[in-house]
Amino acid sequence: MIALVPRWVAEDRITVVTPHGRSTSPVAFLVRNDARVPDDVGWKGGYVNPVPPPWQFHSVLLWGIAIADTRVAGFESAKVEIASVRLSCRVDGKDITLNDDSGSLRGGLYLRHPWFARGNFHDTMPFDYDSNHEIVILHVGERTDRVWHFWPPSPRPTIPPGKLEGCTVRVRARISSGALLQVGMDYWRDSKVPWAGSDGNNHEAGASNWYLPSSEWQEASFTDIGGPFK
């Protein structure tokens, strides 16, 4: 049996209601999350939204979120380095690149406690760069009370006409000790419409699993190809 439970529930009993009566499990279920992901994180694992975007949504935007893990010694110096962000969509069986950016980002610092509280409220995100100005550095350990939410510097692209099978996000990143990274994307009504709250102008496609610290560069990725459009 598969059960959908409220976002922050960690354990409870399951009650099944049928025309023949009601039955409650004798013991509580327990949600087992990856212990490497902090408890205050909103979405602790990757997922693809089972509901496809409305037909009148014709644009898409990749995004990433980076945070500090204050349980790790030395988290104050934690950072995430972003070398490039890339978005492609599969239309009529062909993969088409819509974003391919490096050396620059846009974004903001959003409330972390509770997770993304107050909607679109955010502080300005401080950006740092390597000596060649080719890599963006997010010093997440300096603002542990915020979610570092970023997206491409280029305009929100329009999906080419045709049969859409889904899109893919690729972010080349290096994640230091005490930092975590997740990537995903949203579909939008068009390339100019502003954010208007939940069930408004954007539709979240889903998010990746959290990417963990490593001394090596990683490709953080997410795709909904084979998901709701299937």
N, C-alpha and C positions, 0 to 999 in steps of 0.2 A: 504494500500500500504506500502511495506517495501522498504526503500531506504538506500543504503550504501553511506556514505559521507566521505570525507577526514578526516584523523585522528584528526586534531586540529580545525576543523570547529565547531563553536558554534551555528551559525544561518545563514540562507540563504534562498532564494526562490527555489522551485523545478520546473524544466522545464521537461515536458514529450514530447518526440518527437515520432510521429507515421507516418505511410504512409499518413495519412489524414491531417497532420499539426502539429503545435507546440503549446503547452499551458503552461503557467507559472502561478504558484499559486499566488493569490492576496496578500497573507501575507507570511512572512518567517516562516520556521520551527524553532524550538528551541530545541537544544539538552539538555536534563535535566540529569545532572550527580549528583551522590551522593555528597552532599555538604561537607560530612566528609572526602572526598578524595581531596587532593590539586589539583589545576588546572594544575600544571606542570607535573602531572603524565601521562605517555604515554597511558596506558590502564586502564581506571577507573572502569571497571566492568569485571566480569568473562566471558569467552567465550570458546567454543570448535572449533578448526579449522575445517571448513566443508570439507576440502580436506584431505583425508587420506595420510599418508606418502607413498612415492614410494615403490614398492614391494621389492626393493633391500636394503631397510633400515632395519637392523637387530639388532639394539641396541637402548637403551633408557636411558635417564638421567633425574632424578628429579632435580628441582631447586627451590630456593626461593629468593625473594627480599624484603628487609626491608629498610624503609626510616624514616626520622624524619618529623614531621609536625610542621613547624616553626610558625604556627598560634596559637599554644597552649602554654600557659604560662609554663615556665620551660622545654621547649623542649630540652634545653642543656643537661639535664640528661636522656633523653629518651633512652630506651634500649629494645632489643628483646632477650629473653632467649630461646635457642633451646635445648630441652632435647633429641630428637631423630628424625630421618628422615627415612621413610620407603617407598619402592616402590614395588608394586606387579603388575603382568600382568595376564590377563585371556586368557589362551591358551587351546583350545579344551575343553572349559567349566570349566576348573580348574584354581583357583587363585594360582599363584606361586610367592613367595616372591623372589625378585631379589636384593634388598638392605634393610638392617635393621641395621642402625648405630646409635650410641649414643656417646656423649662426644667428638666429633670431627667433623670438617667441612673443606671444602676447599672453596675458593672464592676470590673475588676481589672487589675493590671500583671503580664503573663505573661512567662516567659522567652523571649528572642529568639534566643539562641545556645546550643544549637540551637533551631530554631523550635518554640515551645510545648513545650519539653522538660519532663519531670516532670508531664505531664498537667494536672491541675487546680490545681497549685501556683501561687500568685500572691500578690503584695503588694497592699495597699490602693491603689486608684486615687485620686489627689488631683484634686478637681474645683474649678474656678474658675468665676465667673459674670460676666456683664456687669452694668452698674450697675442695670439693671431686673430682674435675676435671671430673665431670659427666655431667655438663651443660655448653654449649658454650654461651657466652654473647657478643652480638653485641651492642656497645655503639653508636648507630646511631646519637645521639644528638651531638656527637663530630665532625662529618663530615656530615653536612646537605647538602653540595653541591654534595654529591655522593649517588649513589644507591648501597646498600650493597647486592651484588649478591653472593649467596652461593649454593653449591651442596655437595653431599656426599663425605666423605674421601675415600671410597672404589672405586675400578675401575669401569668404565662404564660397566654395565652388557650387556650380549647378551641375546636377547629374545629367549626362547626355540622354537624349530621347532613345527609347528602346526598352526591351525587356530587362529589368534590373534583377540580378541574382543576388546582390549583396555587395558589401564593400569590405576593405581590409586596411587596417591601420598598422604602420610599422614605425617604431620610434627607436633610434639607436641611442643607447644611454649607458652610462657607467654609474653604479649605485654604491656609495660608500657604506661602511659600517654605520648602523644606526639610522639608515634611511630605507624607504620602500617606495615602489612606483607601480601604478596601475594605469592602463590606457583603455580607451574606448571611443565611442563616437555617438553623435546624435544626428537624426534626420530633421530637416527644417522645411517649413512651407516654401521658402525661397531664399535667395542669397542675401536679402536685405532686411527681412522682417526681424524685429527685436525680440528678446526673451520676454515671455508673458506669463510665467508661472507654469505650474504643472498642468498637463492637458491643454497647453496653449499652442505656441508656435513651433515647439520642438518635441521630438519623440526619441527617447533613448534607445539605441540599438542594443546596448549591452556593454560589458566590460570584461577585461582580461582577468586572469588570476594576478595576484600581487607578485611583482618581481623583487627578488631579494638581493642583498648586498653581494658584490663580487668585485675583485680587483680587475676583472676583464670587462671589456665592452660587451653589452648584450643587445639583442634586438627584441624589444618588448612589442608584442603584436596582439591584435584582436581582429576577428572576422565574423561576420554573420552569414557568409556564403554557405549555403546548405542548411540555413536556419529557417526563419519565418517565411522566406520567399519560396521555399522548396515545394 
